[in-house]
Amino acid sequence: MLVGRISGRFWADQLRPVVESRRGLDAICASVDVYMQELAVREEHIRALYVLMGEALGPVAEVRPIFADLDDGFRAAVQEWLSQGIAAREIRADVEVVATAALVVASLRGAAMQWLMAPGCFDLDSVRTTLKTALCRSLAP
């Protein structure tokens, strides 16, 4: 299915090569970089994914589980990176891992949705940098 190809390519071709040798906060920041970079470079692919994602909320409910799994996998990766960062003491031990992972994914998805609705409505590099700075500050021990 198209959704699987788009999301699988993003994970296999763009995200995994960048994060596979990274752990903790470094992996989270690298994933933010890749996500925002892909939005700038492959806007049409991301747009197709988000159009299908919107359809999953409405008339094409049979694709909803695919997107639920996609988000679950992304949150699980961020949760793992957060746990690694906590173990390495680069992230505060009291960080709520599940909630923080949901917020990281929501921030990326929300920024992408805004950009796709009105390309150029903000500076992608500035949002990328600001999100990483906010994460580093809020997660620091």
Protein Blocks (a to p, Z undefined) as FASTA:
>chain_A
ZZlmmmmmmmmmmmmmmmmmgghjllmmmmmmmmmmmmmmmmmmmmmmmmmmmmmmmmmm
mlmmmmmmmmmmmmmmmmmmmmmmmmnopacfklcfklmmmmmmmmmmmmmmmmmmmghi
acfklmmmmmmmmmmmmmpZZ
